Each structure stands twice: as C-alpha cells, then as structure tokens.
Amino acid sequence: KSDFINFISDQEWKSIEPVSSWFGPSSFLMSSMSALFQLSMWIRHCHGYLTENVGIPVWGSYAVFALATLISGLILGLVSEAL
C-alpha cells in the first residue's frame, strides 16, 4: 500500500510510457482474447454438464467436442469456399 501511495505522491507515473492502443482494453486484439476466454469457459461448463449431469464419460465428452470441431471446420470451409 505504501509503495502505491509513494508512486502517486512522487509522481513516478509520469515516467511510465502509456500502453499502446493495440493492447488497450477496447482494441480488437483484447476483445478477441476476451471472446476466446468466454468460449473456453462455455466449453468447460458444457464439459462439466455432459460428464456430471448426463453421465457421459470424460473421453466421450472429448469425442463430442472433437466431432463438433471437425463439423464446424467443415461448415466454415464450405461457406468460405462458396464466397
């Protein structure tokens, strides 16, 4: 706490270079990272639901996600080829 107070009172913050807009919280890069993190949390939730509530074994849940990945890749490939 005292280090933070000294940082402010001694105005050491003036010597720090600002963060580039590329790494700012509202940049495309950080928004994409946030979306990937939210997707990973959703996948984790679905995995927990499949293994705990539905009773699918862990390897079965992995197989479901592998199949979903293959199908979504196939669909995205077909759509991008058609465009």
N, C-alpha and C positions, 0 to 999 in steps of 0.2 A: 504494500500500500504506500509506503513512504517513497519507494522508487518512482511510482506513478506520480505522486504529488511533486517530487523533485523534477520529474520530466516536464511537467506542466509549468511549474513556477520558474524554473531555469530556462524555459522556452527552448528546450532541446528539440522540440517537434519541428522547429523552423529549419533545422539542418537535414531533415529526412526528405528524401525525394518522393513526390506523390506517386501513387500506384498508376500504372498505365491504364488507359481506358480499355485496353484489350483484356485486362484482368479485373476490371470493375465488376461490381455485383450485378449490374444490368446488362453486361456485354453478352454477345451471342455465345461465347465460349463458356461463361459461367452459367448461363441459362441452360445450355446443353448438358453441362455437368450435373446441374440440379435435376434435369429431366431424367438423366441416366440413373441418378441416385434414387429418385422416386420409383422408377421402373424396377430397380433391384429390390426395393422394399416391397413392392407389389408382388414380385416373383417369390420373395421369401414368404410373404403372407400366404400366397397360393400353395406353396410347397407345404407349409405347416397345415393348411386346411386339408390338403389331399392326404397327408400322412396321418394326421391326428383324428380328423372327423370322418373322412371317407374310409380310411383304413388301408389305403394303397401303400405298399412297401416303398421305402426310400428309392430303391432302384426303379420302381415303377413310375414314381414322380419324375425322376430324371429322364426316363424314357418319354414321358408325356411332354416335357419341356424340349427335349431334343427333336421330337416329331413336330412340335409347334414351330420350332426354329427353322426346320427344313421346309415346312409348308409355307411359312411367312416369307422365307427367302425365295422360294419358287414363285409365289404370287408377286412379290416385288420385282423379280427378274422379268416375269411375263409382262407386267404393267410397264416397266421401263423400256422393254423391247418394243411394245406396241406404240409407245410415244415416239 
